[in-house]
């Protein structure tokens, strides 16, 4: 984990970071689109602050298939990842892709014994309003 000068831990989108799943949607046999977030606990306020949130691609047949088993609020630990960008001169836009090639599903108190969760096949069941975990759920 990375710490700044004030001792704040940053996770972000990097290998080994813990992320919360908000939705997954199949695109093909080798690609699943998902929305994830990572956060850290601000030592001054005690509140969790998001340091990454966005859409990612679970890439490769095994990773894409495994991602389809994820449910809303599941926690994962990122393995092999990649960030790429490309510029489209016709539209004048730059596109950034966040790719996940491997991950581990993390067992947490938040996901144990929750029968009210359904598998994500599109939009999430509730809008994301930040990670609302307590410190017992964090791995650090």
Backbone as JSON Lines, residues from 0, in Angstrom:
{"i":0,"aa":"X","n":[0.83,-1.17,0.0],"ca":[0.0,0.0,0.0],"c":[0.87,1.24,0.0]}
{"i":1,"aa":"X","n":[0.39,2.25,-0.62],"ca":[1.14,3.5,-0.72],"c":[0.63,4.5,0.3]}
{"i":2,"aa":"X","n":[1.55,5.22,0.91],"ca":[1.18,6.26,1.88],"c":[1.75,7.59,1.42]}
{"i":3,"aa":"X","n":[0.97,8.65,1.63],"ca":[1.51,9.98,1.34],"c":[2.24,10.5,2.58]}
{"i":4,"aa":"X","n":[2.7,11.73,2.56],"ca":[3.47,12.29,3.67],"c":[2.68,12.36,4.97]}
{"i":5,"aa":"X","n":[1.35,12.44,4.87],"ca":[0.51,12.5,6.07],"c":[0.13,11.11,6.57]}
{"i":6,"aa":"X","n":[0.61,10.06,5.91],"ca":[0.32,8.7,6.33],"c":[-0.98,8.15,5.78]}
{"i":7,"aa":"X","n":[-1.61,8.87,4.83],"ca":[-2.87,8.4,4.24],"c":[-2.55,7.28,3.25]}
{"i":8,"aa":"X","n":[-3.28,6.19,3.36],"ca":[-3.07,5.05,2.47],"c":[-3.88,5.25,1.21]}
{"i":9,"aa":"X","n":[-3.22,5.08,0.07],"ca":[-3.9,5.16,-1.22],"c":[-3.88,3.8,-1.87]}
{"i":10,"aa":"X","n":[-4.99,3.4,-2.41],"ca":[-5.03,2.13,-3.1],"c":[-5.08,2.37,-4.6]}
{"i":11,"aa":"X","n":[-6.1,3.02,-5.1],"ca":[-6.2,3.32,-6.52],"c":[-6.29,2.08,-7.37]}
{"i":12,"aa":"X","n":[-6.17,2.26,-8.66],"ca":[-6.22,1.16,-9.62],"c":[-4.8,0.66,-9.82]}
{"i":13,"aa":"X","n":[-4.43,-0.37,-9.07],"ca":[-3.09,-0.94,-9.15],"c":[-3.12,-2.38,-8.7]}
{"i":14,"aa":"X","n":[-2.12,-3.12,-9.08],"ca":[-2.01,-4.52,-8.66],"c":[-2.0,-4.59,-7.14]}
{"i":15,"aa":"X","n":[-2.81,-5.49,-6.59],"ca":[-2.88,-5.67,-5.14],"c":[-3.93,-4.82,-4.46]}
{"i":16,"aa":"X","n":[-4.52,-3.88,-5.17],"ca":[-5.55,-3.02,-4.56],"c":[-6.84,-3.79,-4.36]}
{"i":17,"aa":"X","n":[-7.59,-3.43,-3.33],"ca":[-8.9,-4.01,-3.07],"c":[-9.95,-3.11,-3.69]}
{"i":18,"aa":"X","n":[-10.92,-3.7,-4.35],"ca":[-11.95,-2.93,-5.04],"c":[-13.33,-3.49,-4.73]}
{"i":19,"aa":"X","n":[-14.33,-2.63,-4.8],"ca":[-15.73,-3.02,-4.64],"c":[-16.37,-3.06,-6.02]}
{"i":20,"aa":"X","n":[-17.15,-4.1,-6.25],"ca":[-17.86,-4.27,-7.52],"c":[-19.22,-3.59,-7.41]}
{"i":21,"aa":"X","n":[-19.59,-2.83,-8.44],"ca":[-20.89,-2.18,-8.46],"c":[-21.78,-2.71,-9.58]}
{"i":22,"aa":"X","n":[-21.19,-3.2,-10.64],"ca":[-21.98,-3.85,-11.69],"c":[-21.05,-4.58,-12.64]}
{"i":23,"aa":"X","n":[-21.57,-5.6,-13.29],"ca":[-20.86,-6.32,-14.35],"c":[-21.84,-6.6,-15.48]}
{"i":24,"aa":"X","n":[-21.31,-6.64,-16.7],"ca":[-22.14,-6.87,-17.86],"c":[-21.3,-7.57,-18.93]}
{"i":25,"aa":"X","n":[-21.78,-8.69,-19.42],"ca":[-21.06,-9.46,-20.43],"c":[-21.04,-8.71,-21.75]}
{"i":26,"aa":"X","n":[-19.86,-8.68,-22.37],"ca":[-19.72,-8.07,-23.69],"c":[-19.42,-9.13,-24.75]}
{"i":27,"aa":"X","n":[-18.6,-10.13,-24.38],"ca":[-18.25,-11.22,-25.28],"c":[-17.67,-12.35,-24.42]}
{"i":28,"aa":"X","n":[-17.23,-13.42,-25.07],"ca":[-16.63,-14.53,-24.33],"c":[-15.29,-14.15,-23.69]}
{"i":29,"aa":"X","n":[-14.67,-13.11,-24.2],"ca":[-13.35,-12.72,-23.7],"c":[-13.33,-11.36,-23.02]}
{"i":30,"aa":"X","n":[-14.48,-10.73,-22.86],"ca":[-14.51,-9.41,-22.26],"c":[-15.81,-9.19,-21.49]}
{"i":31,"aa":"X","n":[-15.66,-8.77,-20.23],"ca":[-16.79,-8.4,-19.39],"c":[-16.54,-6.98,-18.89]}
{"i":32,"aa":"X","n":[-17.54,-6.14,-19.01],"ca":[-17.42,-4.75,-18.55],"c":[-17.9,-4.68,-17.12]}
{"i":33,"aa":"X","n":[-17.21,-3.94,-16.3],"ca":[-17.61,-3.78,-14.91],"c":[-17.4,-2.37,-14.43]}
{"i":34,"aa":"X","n":[-18.05,-2.05,-13.32],"ca":[-17.84,-0.76,-12.65],"c":[-17.34,-1.07,-11.26]}
{"i":35,"aa":"X","n":[-16.19,-0.5,-10.9],"ca":[-15.57,-0.76,-9.6],"c":[-15.19,0.55,-8.94]}
{"i":36,"aa":"X","n":[-14.85,0.46,-7.66],"ca":[-14.29,1.6,-6.96],"c":[-13.28,1.11,-5.93]}
{"i":37,"aa":"X","n":[-12.32,1.96,-5.62],"ca":[-11.4,1.73,-4.52],"c":[-11.46,2.96,-3.62]}
{"i":38,"aa":"X","n":[-11.15,2.78,-2.35],"ca":[-11.19,3.9,-1.43],"c":[-10.18,3.7,-0.31]}
{"i":39,"aa":"X","n":[-9.95,4.73,0.44],"ca":[-9.07,4.68,1.59],"c":[-9.75,5.41,2.74]}
{"i":40,"aa":"X","n":[-9.31,5.12,3.96],"ca":[-9.88,5.77,5.12],"c":[-9.04,7.0,5.47]}
{"i":41,"aa":"X","n":[-9.69,8.15,5.48],"ca":[-9.03,9.4,5.83],"c":[-8.83,9.41,7.34]}
{"i":42,"aa":"X","n":[-7.57,9.45,7.77],"ca":[-7.28,9.4,9.21],"c":[-7.78,10.62,9.96]}
{"i":43,"aa":"X","n":[-7.87,11.76,9.28],"ca":[-8.33,12.99,9.94],"c":[-9.83,12.98,10.19]}
{"i":44,"aa":"X","n":[-10.61,12.51,9.21],"ca":[-12.07,12.55,9.33],"c":[-12.68,11.2,9.69]}
{"i":45,"aa":"X","n":[-11.95,10.12,9.47],"ca":[-12.49,8.79,9.71],"c":[-13.42,8.31,8.6]}
{"i":46,"aa":"X","n":[-13.6,9.13,7.59],"ca":[-14.49,8.78,6.47],"c":[-13.7,8.11,5.36]}
{"i":47,"aa":"X","n":[-14.41,7.28,4.59],"ca":[-13.79,6.65,3.43],"c":[-13.9,7.59,2.25]}
{"i":48,"aa":"X","n":[-12.8,7.72,1.52],"ca":[-12.75,8.59,0.36],"c":[-12.35,7.77,-0.86]}
{"i":49,"aa":"X","n":[-13.11,7.91,-1.91],"ca":[-12.84,7.17,-3.13],"c":[-11.6,7.73,-3.82]}
{"i":50,"aa":"X","n":[-10.69,6.83,-4.23],"ca":[-9.54,7.29,-4.99],"c":[-9.53,6.72,-6.41]}
{"i":51,"aa":"X","n":[-10.43,5.82,-6.72],"ca":[-10.64,5.38,-8.09],"c":[-12.08,4.89,-8.21]}
{"i":52,"aa":"X","n":[-12.71,5.23,-9.29],"ca":[-14.04,4.74,-9.58],"c":[-14.26,4.83,-11.07]}
{"i":53,"aa":"X","n":[-14.71,3.75,-11.64],"ca":[-14.96,3.82,-13.07],"c":[-15.2,2.46,-13.68]}
{"i":54,"aa":"X","n":[-15.33,2.48,-15.0],"ca":[-15.57,1.26,-15.75],"c":[-14.25,0.6,-16.11]}
{"i":55,"aa":"X","n":[-14.25,-0.72,-16.03],"ca":[-13.08,-1.53,-16.34],"c":[-13.51,-2.67,-17.26]}
{"i":56,"aa":"X","n":[-12.52,-3.29,-17.9],"ca":[-12.77,-4.47,-18.71],"c":[-12.05,-5.65,-18.08]}
{"i":57,"aa":"X","n":[-12.81,-6.7,-17.75],"ca":[-12.22,-7.97,-17.33],"c":[-11.9,-8.7,-18.63]}
{"i":58,"aa":"X","n":[-10.61,-8.87,-18.91],"ca":[-10.16,-9.29,-20.22],"c":[-9.55,-10.69,-20.19]}
{"i":59,"aa":"X","n":[-9.85,-11.47,-21.22],"ca":[-9.41,-12.86,-21.31],"c":[-10.57,-13.76,-20.96]}
{"i":60,"aa":"X","n":[-10.63,-14.92,-21.58],"ca":[-11.8,-15.79,-21.4],"c":[-12.01,-16.21,-19.94]}
{"i":61,"aa":"X","n":[-10.95,-16.6,-19.24],"ca":[-11.1,-17.04,-17.85],"c":[-11.5,-15.88,-16.94]}
{"i":62,"aa":"X","n":[-10.86,-14.74,-17.12],"ca":[-11.16,-13.57,-16.27],"c":[-12.57,-13.04,-16.54]}
{"i":63,"aa":"X","n":[-12.95,-12.99,-17.81],"ca":[-14.29,-12.49,-18.17],"c":[-15.37,-13.39,-17.6]}
{"i":64,"aa":"X","n":[-15.15,-14.7,-17.66],"ca":[-16.13,-15.66,-17.13],"c":[-16.22,-15.55,-15.6]}
{"i":65,"aa":"X","n":[-15.08,-15.45,-14.94],"ca":[-15.04,-15.33,-13.49],"c":[-15.75,-14.04,-13.04]}
{"i":66,"aa":"X","n":[-15.57,-12.97,-13.8],"ca":[-16.19,-11.68,-13.46],"c":[-17.71,-11.77,-13.49]}
{"i":67,"aa":"X","n":[-18.24,-12.62,-14.36],"ca":[-19.7,-12.75,-14.44],"c":[-20.31,-13.34,-13.17]}
{"i":68,"aa":"X","n":[-19.49,-13.98,-12.35],"ca":[-20.0,-14.53,-11.07],"c":[-20.03,-13.48,-9.97]}
{"i":69,"aa":"X","n":[-19.47,-12.31,-10.22],"ca":[-19.45,-11.25,-9.2],"c":[-20.82,-10.63,-9.01]}
{"i":70,"aa":"X","n":[-21.08,-10.23,-7.78],"ca":[-22.35,-9.59,-7.45],"c":[-22.09,-8.2,-6.88]}
{"i":71,"aa":"X","n":[-23.13,-7.4,-6.87],"ca":[-23.08,-6.06,-6.32],"c":[-22.49,-6.1,-4.9]}
{"i":72,"aa":"X","n":[-21.53,-5.24,-4.64],"ca":[-20.84,-5.08,-3.36],"c":[-19.8,-6.16,-3.06]}
{"i":73,"aa":"X","n":[-19.56,-7.09,-3.99],"ca":[-18.46,-8.04,-3.79],"c":[-17.15,-7.27,-3.77]}
{"i":74,"aa":"X","n":[-16.17,-7.84,-3.07],"ca":[-14.84,-7.24,-2.99],"c":[-13.87,-8.13,-3.73]}
{"i":75,"aa":"X","n":[-12.96,-7.52,-4.48],"ca":[-11.93,-8.27,-5.18],"c":[-10.57,-7.64,-4.9]}
{"i":76,"aa":"X","n":[-9.53,-8.44,-5.13],"ca":[-8.16,-7.92,-5.06],"c":[-7.6,-8.01,-6.48]}
{"i":77,"aa":"X","n":[-7.16,-6.87,-6.99],"ca":[-6.69,-6.81,-8.37],"c":[-5.37,-7.53,-8.54]}
{"i":78,"aa":"X","n":[-5.28,-8.29,-9.62],"ca":[-4.05,-8.99,-9.97],"c":[-3.36,-8.25,-11.1]}
{"i":79,"aa":"X","n":[-3.24,-8.92,-12.24],"ca":[-2.61,-8.3,-13.41],"c":[-3.56,-7.28,-14.03]}
{"i":80,"aa":"X","n":[-3.06,-6.08,-14.22],"ca":[-3.88,-5.0,-14.78],"c":[-3.08,-4.25,-15.84]}
{"i":81,"aa":"X","n":[-3.79,-3.43,-16.59],"ca":[-3.14,-2.6,-17.59],"c":[-4.01,-1.39,-17.86]}
{"i":82,"aa":"X","n":[-3.39,-0.25,-18.1],"ca":[-4.1,0.95,-18.51],"c":[-3.54,1.36,-19.86]}
{"i":83,"aa":"X","n":[-4.44,1.51,-20.83],"ca":[-4.02,1.94,-22.16],"c":[-4.84,3.16,-22.57]}
{"i":84,"aa":"X","n":[-4.29,3.92,-23.51],"ca":[-5.04,5.04,-24.04],"c":[-4.82,5.12,-25.54]}
{"i":85,"aa":"X","n":[-5.77,5.75,-26.2],"ca":[-5.66,5.96,-27.65],"c":[-6.38,7.25,-27.98]}
{"i":86,"aa":"X","n":[-5.93,7.87,-29.04],"ca":[-6.52,9.13,-29.48],"c":[-7.22,8.91,-30.81]}
{"i":87,"aa":"X","n":[-8.46,9.35,-30.9],"ca":[-9.24,9.26,-32.13],"c":[-9.22,10.65,-32.77]}
{"i":88,"aa":"X","n":[-8.47,10.79,-33.87],"ca":[-8.33,12.1,-34.5],"c":[-9.62,12.59,-35.13]}
{"i":89,"aa":"X","n":[-10.49,11.66,-35.55],"ca":[-11.76,12.08,-36.15],"c":[-12.68,12.75,-35.14]}
{"i":90,"aa":"X","n":[-12.76,12.18,-33.95],"ca":[-13.64,12.75,-32.92],"c":[-12.91,13.75,-32.03]}
{"i":91,"aa":"X","n":[-11.57,13.72,-32.07],"ca":[-10.8,14.61,-31.22],"c":[-10.81,14.21,-29.76]}
{"i":92,"aa":"X","n":[-11.07,12.92,-29.49],"ca":[-11.17,12.42,-28.12],"c":[-10.07,11.42,-27.81]}
{"i":93,"aa":"X","n":[-9.68,11.42,-26.55],"ca":[-8.76,10.41,-26.06],"c":[-9.57,9.4,-25.27]}
{"i":94,"aa":"X","n":[-9.29,8.13,-25.45],"ca":[-9.98,7.06,-24.74],"c":[-8.97,6.34,-23.84]}
{"i":95,"aa":"X","n":[-9.37,6.09,-22.6],"ca":[-8.53,5.38,-21.65],"c":[-9.26,4.11,-21.26]}
{"i":96,"aa":"X","n":[-8.57,2.96,-21.37],"ca":[-9.15,1.67,-21.01],"c":[-8.42,1.11,-19.8]}
{"i":97,"aa":"X","n":[-9.18,0.7,-18.79],"ca":[-8.65,0.05,-17.6],"c":[-8.97,-1.43,-17.73]}
{"i":98,"aa":"X","n":[-7.93,-2.26,-17.84],"ca":[-8.12,-3.69,-18.09],"c":[-7.65,-4.5,-16.89]}
{"i":99,"aa":"X","n":[-8.45,-5.51,-16.55],"ca":[-8.09,-6.45,-15.48],"c":[-7.95,-7.82,-16.13]}
{"i":100,"aa":"X","n":[-6.78,-8.44,-15.95],"ca":[-6.52,-9.76,-16.52],"c":[-6.65,-10.87,-15.48]}
{"i":101,"aa":"X","n":[-6.53,-10.52,-14.19],"ca":[-6.71,-11.5,-13.12],"c":[-7.11,-10.78,-11.85]}
{"i":102,"aa":"X","n":[-7.83,-11.5,-10.99],"ca":[-8.25,-10.95,-9.7],"c":[-8.63,-12.1,-8.79]}
{"i":103,"aa":"X","n":[-8.66,-11.82,-7.5],"ca":[-9.11,-12.78,-6.5],"c":[-10.35,-12.22,-5.83]}
{"i":104,"aa":"X","n":[-11.31,-13.08,-5.57],"ca":[-12.51,-12.66,-4.84],"c":[-12.16,-12.69,-3.36]}
{"i":105,"aa":"X","n":[-12.5,-11.61,-2.65],"ca":[-12.16,-11.47,-1.24],"c":[-13.41,-11.74,-0.42]}
{"i":106,"aa":"X","n":[-13.29,-12.63,0.54],"ca":[-14.39,-12.89,1.46],"c":[-14.39,-11.78,2.5]}
{"i":107,"aa":"X","n":[-15.54,-11.2,2.75],"ca":[-15.62,-10.14,3.75],"c":[-16.91,-10.28,4.54]}
{"i":108,"aa":"X","n":[-16.97,-9.6,5.66],"ca":[-18.18,-9.6,6.47],"c":[-19.35,-9.03,5.67]}
{"i":109,"aa":"X","n":[-19.04,-8.1,4.77],"ca":[-20.08,-7.46,3.99],"c":[-20.77,-8.45,3.04]}
{"i":110,"aa":"X","n":[-20.04,-9.46,2.56],"ca":[-20.62,-10.37,1.58],"c":[-21.11,-11.68,2.2]}
{"i":111,"aa":"X","n":[-20.8,-11.94,3.46],"ca":[-21.23,-13.19,4.09],"c":[-22.71,-13.16,4.46]}
{"i":112,"aa":"X","n":[-23.42,-14.2,4.09],"ca":[-24.8,-14.37,4.52],"c":[-25.78,-13.37,3.95]}
{"i":113,"aa":"X","n":[-25.48,-12.78,2.82],"ca":[-26.38,-11.79,2.23],"c":[-27.14,-12.45,1.1]}
{"i":114,"aa":"X","n":[-28.38,-12.81,1.35],"ca":[-29.21,-13.44,0.34],"c":[-29.93,-12.41,-0.52]}
{"i":115,"aa":"X","n":[-29.89,-11.13,-0.12],"ca":[-30.64,-10.11,-0.84],"c":[-29.9,-9.59,-2.07]}
{"i":116,"aa":"X","n":[-28.68,-10.08,-2.31],"ca":[-27.94,-9.63,-3.48],"c":[-28.3,-10.5,-4.67]}
{"i":117,"aa":"X","n":[-28.37,-9.91,-5.82],"ca":[-28.61,-10.68,-7.03],"c":[-27.42,-10.5,-7.95]}
{"i":118,"aa":"X","n":[-27.27,-11.42,-8.88],"ca":[-26.17,-11.31,-9.82],"c":[-26.36,-10.09,-10.69]}
{"i":119,"aa":"X","n":[-25.26,-9.41,-10.96],"ca":[-25.31,-8.24,-11.83],"c":[-25.34,-8.69,-13.28]}
{"i":120,"aa":"X","n":[-26.29,-8.21,-14.0],"ca":[-26.34,-8.47,-15.43],"c":[-26.56,-7.18,-16.19]}
{"i":121,"aa":"X","n":[-26.41,-6.1,-15.53],"ca":[-26.62,-4.8,-16.15],"c":[-26.43,-3.72,-15.11]}
{"i":122,"aa":"X","n":[-27.39,-2.88,-14.96],"ca":[-27.3,-1.78,-14.01],"c":[-27.29,-2.3,-12.58]}
{"i":123,"aa":"X","n":[-26.6,-1.58,-11.71],"ca":[-26.54,-2.0,-10.31],"c":[-27.89,-1.74,-9.64]}
{"i":124,"aa":"X","n":[-28.1,-2.4,-8.5],"ca":[-29.37,-2.29,-7.8],"c":[-29.54,-0.94,-7.12]}
{"i":125,"aa":"X","n":[-28.44,-0.27,-6.8],"ca":[-28.53,1.04,-6.2],"c":[-27.4,1.89,-6.75]}
{"i":126,"aa":"X","n":[-27.59,3.18,-6.72],"ca":[-26.56,4.07,-7.22],"c":[-25.4,4.11,-6.24]}
{"i":127,"aa":"X","n":[-24.2,4.21,-6.75],"ca":[-23.01,4.26,-5.91],"c":[-22.97,5.58,-5.15]}
{"i":128,"aa":"X","n":[-22.76,5.49,-3.85],"ca":[-22.64,6.71,-3.04],"c":[-21.38,6.64,-2.2]}
{"i":129,"aa":"X","n":[-20.41,5.86,-2.61],"ca":[-19.15,5.73,-1.88],"c":[-19.11,4.44,-1.09]}
{"i":130,"aa":"X","n":[-17.91,4.0,-0.78],"ca":[-17.75,2.79,0.02],"c":[-18.17,3.09,1.44]}
{"i":131,"aa":"X","n":[-19.11,2.33,1.95],"ca":[-19.65,2.58,3.29],"c":[-19.28,1.43,4.21]}
{"i":132,"aa":"X","n":[-18.0,1.11,4.25],"ca":[-17.54,-0.01,5.05],"c":[-17.04,0.49,6.39]}
{"i":133,"aa":"X","n":[-16.96,-0.42,7.33],"ca":[-16.28,-0.05,8.56],"c":[-14.86,-0.61,8.49]}
{"i":134,"aa":"X","n":[-14.0,-0.17,9.38],"ca":[-12.58,-0.52,9.29],"c":[-12.33,-2.01,9.48]}
{"i":135,"aa":"X","n":[-13.27,-2.76,10.06],"ca":[-13.09,-4.2,10.24],"c":[-13.08,-4.93,8.9]}
{"i":136,"aa":"X","n":[-13.67,-4.33,7.86],"ca":[-13.76,-4.97,6.56],"c":[-12.5,-4.76,5.72]}
{"i":137,"aa":"X","n":[-11.62,-3.87,6.13],"ca":[-10.47,-3.56,5.31],"c":[-9.31,-4.5,5.59]}
{"i":138,"aa":"X","n":[-8.53,-4.8,4.58],"ca":[-7.44,-5.74,4.75],"c":[-6.21,-5.13,5.38]}
{"i":139,"aa":"X","n":[-6.17,-3.84,5.61],"ca":[-4.96,-3.21,6.17],"c":[-5.21,-2.54,7.48]}
